[in-house]
Amino acid sequence: MVPHLTTSLTGPLLDLEKKILDARPSIERWFRTKWMTERPPFYTSVDLRNSGFKLAPVDTNLFPGGFNNLNPDFMPLCIQAAMSAVQRVCPDKQRFLLIPENHTRNLFYLSNVAAIQKILTGAGLDVRIGSLLPEITAATTLDLPNGEKLLLEPITRVGNKLMIEGFDPCAILLNNDLSAGVPEILKGLSQPVVPPLHAGWTTRRKTLHFHAYDGVAEEFAKLIGIDPWFINPMFSQCGKVNFSAHEGEECLAANVEAVLGEVQAKYDEYGIKEKPFVIVKADAGTYGMGILTARSPDDVRGLNRKERNKMAVVKEGLEVNEVIIQEGVHTLENLNGAVAEPVVYMMDAFVVGGFYRVNTERGVDENLNSRGMSFVPLAFETDCHSPDCSGWPDAPPNRFYTYGVVARLAMLAASRELEKLAPATDVARPMAVAAE
């Protein structure tokens, strides 16, 4: 039902897929048990890489910006999941204030904002969009690429509440990752803020997330009887870098060498002939900035000015001083001859869809979140529009279910990560709701 993948005949991944599909009742029961005591993020997206011998998350976003790229057939799933997410935040009221990134020129991003608004409206909410931009002093209508319109309105703070003229929201929904820091207007609010302020890149680190994922992967691997390495990328951290000043180069090279050595040992153990590589990226930040591929320690020594400038700062001019050195996972997936990777979207504890990030200018061992990328919604070859159609007669194994399981593992790790980051005085955190 998912588009045909070049990896469809690769044995090791089929073995992993079969183990996951065979263990589905145990897996779903395991997830239900986890969500009885742990809080899923309001929404999450996870970038996955499928190498044919390994399927692993490589990035987890708590402020996903691609809801417009989902297959429209997934809208009922999104609405149903949104109802559950909203129930955790303010169950007895119906007004949300959605605060997006300051990307008024990025109309494709704003199409994502419109998609979120449409999902929440379908869930029975009254949703208004408030801008943090100082130049938005009056209601401003923007034309979107698909012909729709989006209304941005200025935000007013009254005491410890945010409001829009004539609109008193019960909760604040952020679609802004706070890379530039937490604005004063968002601090100390009495309204619930989701995701919480400590989910932003001012506080969050990718290494903390993957430390949490280590534990989740170990638990899950024990549940279905696999080596956790098959679903978990190795990583290390270097917190002493200054690319502009050529500082921390040996720390970086040593960590690259260490991770490459660990990966090579696993390749040798399982008879994998590929050449290992690592992805070096900023420990905080997103949008595909501050990323390079290294196949040896020498690749991070003596970087030229262009390479150093690329790594020195990320979104909102945030200076890079900490990096994660992450095992690179090859992608053998492609669509129409272009390299691709799946991205899975979730709301509350539920998978609601996904798409392929496709890049015609990148190779199987490179970051695809860069110039040349495009997005292809997941499509189904039959009339079954559910993410899991495995119960249909003669249905082939649904790889999307496998993707969804690994993505939910990353979401569970994000839940634990946020719990560790949460300040003791955080009154805006939604309460856990027992799974049925």
PEFENBEL-V951565 format. One record per pair of residues at least 24 apart in sequence whose C-alpha atoms are under 8 Angstrom apart, sorted by the first residue. I is the first residue (numbers start at 0). J is the second residue. D is the distance in whole Angstrom. If there is no record, write none. Layout:
<<I & J & D> <I & J & D>>
This chain:
<<0 & 378 & 7> <0 & 379 & 4> <0 & 380 & 5> <0 & 381 & 6> <0 & 383 & 8> <0 & 388 & 8> <0 & 395 & 8> <0 & 397 & 7> <1 & 377 & 6> <1 & 378 & 6> <1 & 379 & 5> <1 & 380 & 7> <1 & 397 & 7> <1 & 398 & 7> <1 & 399 & 7> <2 & 377 & 7> <2 & 378 & 6> <2 & 379 & 7> <2 & 380 & 7> <4 & 332 & 6> <4 & 333 & 7> <4 & 334 & 8> <5 & 331 & 7> <5 & 332 & 6> <5 & 333 & 7> <6 & 50 & 8> <6 & 51 & 6> <6 & 331 & 6> <6 & 332 & 6> <9 & 51 & 6> <9 & 52 & 8> <10 & 51 & 8> <10 & 52 & 8> <11 & 51 & 7> <11 & 52 & 5> <11 & 53 & 8> <12 & 51 & 5> <12 & 52 & 5> <12 & 53 & 6> <12 & 54 & 8> <16 & 398 & 7> <16 & 401 & 6> <18 & 223 & 7> <19 & 223 & 7> <19 & 401 & 7> <20 & 396 & 8> <20 & 400 & 8> <20 & 401 & 7> <22 & 223 & 7> <26 & 222 & 8> <31 & 434 & 6> <31 & 435 & 8> <32 & 434 & 7> <34 & 348 & 8> <34 & 431 & 8> <34 & 432 & 8> <34 & 433 & 7> <34 & 434 & 6> <35 & 431 & 7> <35 & 432 & 6> <35 & 433 & 4> <35 & 434 & 5> <36 & 431 & 6> <36 & 432 & 8> <36 & 433 & 7> <37 & 414 & 7> <37 & 415 & 8> <37 & 431 & 6> <38 & 414 & 6> <38 & 429 & 8> <38 & 430 & 7> <38 & 431 & 5> <38 & 432 & 8> <39 & 347 & 5> <39 & 348 & 6> <39 & 410 & 7> <39 & 411 & 7> <39 & 413 & 8> <39 & 414 & 5> <40 & 194 & 7> <40 & 346 & 8> <40 & 347 & 6> <40 & 348 & 8> <40 & 410 & 7> <40 & 413 & 7> <40 & 414 & 6> <41 & 84 & 6> <41 & 193 & 7> <41 & 194 & 6> <41 & 346 & 6> <41 & 347 & 5> <42 & 194 & 8> <42 & 344 & 8> <42 & 345 & 6> <42 & 346 & 4> <42 & 347 & 6> <43 & 344 & 6> <43 & 345 & 5> <43 & 346 & 6> <43 & 410 & 7> <44 & 342 & 7> <44 & 343 & 6> <44 & 344 & 4> <44 & 345 & 6> <44 & 406 & 8> <45 & 342 & 6> <45 & 343 & 5> <45 & 344 & 7> <45 & 406 & 6> <45 & 409 & 7> <45 & 410 & 8> <46 & 340 & 7> <46 & 341 & 6> <46 & 342 & 5> <46 & 343 & 7> <47 & 340 & 6> <47 & 341 & 6> <47 & 342 & 6> <47 & 343 & 8> <47 & 402 & 8> <47 & 406 & 8> <48 & 328 & 6> <48 & 329 & 7> <48 & 330 & 6> <48 & 340 & 6> <48 & 341 & 7> <49 & 328 & 7> <49 & 329 & 7> <49 & 330 & 5> <49 & 331 & 6> <49 & 332 & 7> <49 & 340 & 7> <50 & 328 & 6> <50 & 329 & 5> <50 & 330 & 5> <50 & 331 & 5> <50 & 332 & 8> <51 & 330 & 8> <51 & 331 & 6> <52 & 229 & 7> <53 & 228 & 8> <53 & 229 & 5> <53 & 230 & 6> <53 & 328 & 7> <54 & 229 & 6> <54 & 230 & 5> <54 & 231 & 8> <54 & 405 & 8> <55 & 229 & 7> <55 & 230 & 4> <55 & 231 & 5> <55 & 232 & 6> <55 & 328 & 8> <55 & 405 & 7> <56 & 230 & 7> <56 & 231 & 7> <56 & 232 & 8> <56 & 405 & 7> <56 & 406 & 7> <56 & 409 & 7> <57 & 232 & 7> <58 & 205 & 8> <59 & 409 & 7> <59 & 410 & 8> <59 & 413 & 8> <61 & 176 & 8> <61 & 194 & 7> <61 & 198 & 7> <62 & 173 & 7> <62 & 174 & 5> <62 & 175 & 6> <62 & 176 & 6> <62 & 194 & 8> <63 & 174 & 7> <63 & 344 & 8> <64 & 108 & 6> <64 & 111 & 6> <64 & 112 & 8> <64 & 174 & 7> <65 & 108 & 7> <65 & 111 & 5> <66 & 111 & 5> <66 & 112 & 8> <66 & 114 & 6> <66 & 115 & 7> <66 & 344 & 8> <67 & 107 & 8> <67 & 110 & 6> <67 & 111 & 5> <67 & 112 & 8> <67 & 113 & 8> <67 & 114 & 6> <68 & 111 & 8> <68 & 353 & 8> <68 & 354 & 7> <68 & 374 & 7> <68 & 375 & 7> <68 & 376 & 6> <69 & 352 & 6> <69 & 353 & 6> <69 & 354 & 6> <69 & 376 & 5> <69 & 377 & 7> <70 & 352 & 7> <70 & 353 & 7> <70 & 354 & 8> <70 & 376 & 5> <70 & 377 & 6> <70 & 378 & 7> <72 & 384 & 6> <73 & 351 & 6> <73 & 352 & 6> <73 & 384 & 7> <73 & 385 & 8> <74 & 118 & 7> <74 & 351 & 8> <76 & 351 & 5> <77 & 118 & 6> <77 & 346 & 7> <77 & 351 & 5> <77 & 352 & 8> <78 & 118 & 5> <78 & 119 & 7> <78 & 121 & 6> <78 & 122 & 5> <79 & 122 & 7> <80 & 346 & 6> <80 & 347 & 6> <80 & 348 & 8> <80 & 349 & 6> <80 & 351 & 7> <81 & 118 & 7> <81 & 119 & 6> <81 & 122 & 6> <81 & 346 & 6> <81 & 347 & 7> <82 & 119 & 8> <82 & 122 & 5> <82 & 123 & 8> <83 & 347 & 7> <84 & 346 & 7> <84 & 347 & 5> <87 & 429 & 6> <87 & 430 & 6> <87 & 431 & 7> <87 & 432 & 7> <88 & 170 & 7> <88 & 191 & 7> <88 & 429 & 5> <88 & 430 & 8> <89 & 169 & 7> <89 & 170 & 7> <89 & 191 & 8> <92 & 169 & 6> <93 & 123 & 7> <93 & 124 & 5> <93 & 125 & 6> <93 & 168 & 8> <93 & 169 & 7> <94 & 124 & 6> <94 & 125 & 5> <94 & 126 & 6> <94 & 167 & 7> <94 & 168 & 5> <94 & 169 & 6> <94 & 170 & 7> <95 & 124 & 7> <95 & 125 & 6> <95 & 126 & 5> <95 & 127 & 7> <95 & 168 & 5> <95 & 169 & 6> <95 & 170 & 5> <95 & 171 & 6> <95 & 172 & 7> <96 & 126 & 6> <96 & 127 & 5> <96 & 128 & 6> <96 & 129 & 7> <96 & 162 & 8> <96 & 168 & 6> <96 & 169 & 8> <96 & 170 & 6> <96 & 171 & 5> <96 & 172 & 6> <97 & 126 & 7> <97 & 127 & 6> <97 & 128 & 5> <97 & 129 & 6> <97 & 171 & 6> <97 & 172 & 5> <97 & 173 & 6> <97 & 174 & 7> <98 & 128 & 6> <98 & 129 & 5> <98 & 130 & 6> <98 & 131 & 7> <98 & 171 & 7> <98 & 172 & 6> <98 & 173 & 5> <98 & 174 & 6> <98 & 175 & 7> <99 & 128 & 8> <99 & 129 & 7> <99 & 130 & 7> <99 & 173 & 6> <99 & 174 & 5> <99 & 175 & 5> <100 & 174 & 6> <100 & 175 & 5> <100 & 176 & 7> <101 & 130 & 7> <101 & 131 & 7> <101 & 132 & 6> <101 & 175 & 8> <106 & 143 & 6> <106 & 144 & 7> <107 & 143 & 7> <107 & 144 & 7> <109 & 143 & 7> <109 & 149 & 8> <110 & 143 & 6> <110 & 144 & 8> <110 & 145 & 8> <112 & 174 & 8> <113 & 149 & 6> <127 & 151 & 8> <127 & 152 & 8> <128 & 152 & 6> <129 & 153 & 6> <129 & 154 & 6> <129 & 163 & 7> <130 & 154 & 6> <156 & 184 & 7> <159 & 187 & 6> <159 & 188 & 5> <159 & 189 & 6> <159 & 190 & 8> <160 & 188 & 6> <160 & 189 & 6> <160 & 190 & 6> <161 & 188 & 8> <161 & 190 & 8> <175 & 199 & 8> <176 & 200 & 6> <177 & 201 & 6> <178 & 284 & 7> <178 & 314 & 7> <178 & 315 & 6> <178 & 317 & 7> <179 & 314 & 8> <179 & 315 & 5> <179 & 316 & 8> <179 & 317 & 7> <189 & 426 & 8> <189 & 427 & 7> <190 & 427 & 7> <191 & 426 & 8> <191 & 427 & 4> <191 & 428 & 7> <191 & 429 & 7> <192 & 427 & 6> <192 & 428 & 8> <193 & 427 & 8> <193 & 428 & 8> <195 & 427 & 7> <195 & 428 & 7> <197 & 417 & 7> <197 & 420 & 6> <197 & 421 & 6> <198 & 417 & 7> <198 & 420 & 8> <200 & 283 & 5> <200 & 284 & 6> <201 & 283 & 8> <202 & 420 & 8> <203 & 283 & 7> <203 & 420 & 8> <204 & 282 & 5> <204 & 283 & 5> <205 & 282 & 5> <205 & 283 & 6> <205 & 323 & 7> <206 & 234 & 8> <206 & 235 & 8> <206 & 236 & 7> <206 & 282 & 7> <206 & 323 & 6> <207 & 416 & 7> <208 & 412 & 6> <208 & 413 & 6> <208 & 416 & 6> <209 & 412 & 8> <211 & 412 & 5> <211 & 413 & 7> <211 & 415 & 6> <211 & 416 & 6> <212 & 408 & 7> <212 & 409 & 6> <212 & 411 & 8> <212 & 412 & 5> <212 & 413 & 8> <214 & 412 & 8> <215 & 408 & 6> <215 & 409 & 8> <215 & 411 & 7> <215 & 412 & 6> <216 & 408 & 7> <230 & 405 & 7> <232 & 325 & 7> <232 & 326 & 5> <232 & 327 & 7> <232 & 328 & 7> <233 & 258 & 7> <233 & 261 & 8> <233 & 262 & 7> <233 & 325 & 6> <233 & 326 & 5> <234 & 258 & 6> <234 & 323 & 7> <234 & 324 & 5> <234 & 325 & 4> <234 & 326 & 6> <235 & 323 & 6> <235 & 324 & 5> <235 & 325 & 7> <236 & 321 & 7> <236 & 322 & 6> <236 & 323 & 5> <236 & 324 & 6> <237 & 321 & 6> <237 & 322 & 5> <237 & 323 & 7> <237 & 324 & 8> <238 & 320 & 6> <238 & 321 & 4> <238 & 322 & 6> <239 & 320 & 6> <239 & 321 & 6> <240 & 319 & 7> <240 & 320 & 5> <240 & 321 & 6> <240 & 322 & 8> <241 & 311 & 7> <241 & 319 & 7> <241 & 320 & 6> <242 & 307 & 5> <242 & 308 & 7> <242 & 310 & 7> <242 & 311 & 5> <242 & 319 & 8> <242 & 320 & 8> <243 & 307 & 6> <243 & 308 & 7> <243 & 311 & 6> <248 & 299 & 7> <248 & 300 & 6> <248 & 301 & 8> <249 & 300 & 8> <251 & 296 & 8> <251 & 299 & 7> <252 & 296 & 5> <252 & 297 & 7> <252 & 299 & 6> <252 & 300 & 7> <253 & 296 & 7> <254 & 324 & 7> <255 & 293 & 7> <255 & 295 & 7> <255 & 296 & 6> <255 & 324 & 6> <256 & 295 & 7> <256 & 296 & 5> <258 & 324 & 7> <258 & 325 & 8> <258 & 326 & 7> <259 & 294 & 8> <259 & 295 & 8> <259 & 326 & 7> <262 & 326 & 7> <275 & 326 & 8> <275 & 327 & 7> <276 & 326 & 6> <276 & 327 & 5> <276 & 328 & 8> <276 & 364 & 7> <277 & 324 & 6> <277 & 325 & 5> <277 & 326 & 5> <277 & 327 & 4> <278 & 324 & 6> <278 & 325 & 5> <278 & 326 & 6> <278 & 327 & 6> <278 & 366 & 8> <279 & 322 & 7> <279 & 323 & 6> <279 & 324 & 5> <279 & 325 & 6> <280 & 310 & 8> <280 & 322 & 5> <280 & 323 & 6> <280 & 324 & 7> <281 & 310 & 8> <281 & 313 & 8> <281 & 319 & 6> <281 & 320 & 8> <281 & 321 & 6> <281 & 322 & 4> <281 & 323 & 6> <282 & 319 & 8> <282 & 321 & 5> <282 & 322 & 5> <282 & 323 & 5> <283 & 319 & 8> <283 & 321 & 8> <283 & 322 & 8> <284 & 313 & 7> <284 & 314 & 7> <285 & 313 & 8> <285 & 314 & 7> <286 & 314 & 7> <286 & 368 & 7> <287 & 366 & 8> <287 & 368 & 5> <287 & 369 & 6> <288 & 312 & 8> <288 & 313 & 5> <288 & 314 & 7> <288 & 369 & 8> <289 & 313 & 6> <289 & 319 & 8> <290 & 366 & 8> <291 & 366 & 8> <292 & 364 & 8> <292 & 365 & 6> <292 & 366 & 8> <327 & 364 & 7> <328 & 364 & 7> <329 & 363 & 5> <329 & 364 & 5> <329 & 365 & 8> <330 & 363 & 5> <330 & 364 & 7> <331 & 363 & 6> <333 & 357 & 8> <338 & 362 & 7> <338 & 363 & 6> <339 & 367 & 8> <340 & 367 & 8> <341 & 402 & 8> <343 & 402 & 7> <343 & 403 & 7> <343 & 406 & 6> <345 & 407 & 8> <348 & 407 & 8> <349 & 407 & 8> <350 & 403 & 6> <350 & 407 & 8> <351 & 386 & 8> <352 & 377 & 8> <352 & 386 & 7> <353 & 377 & 6>>
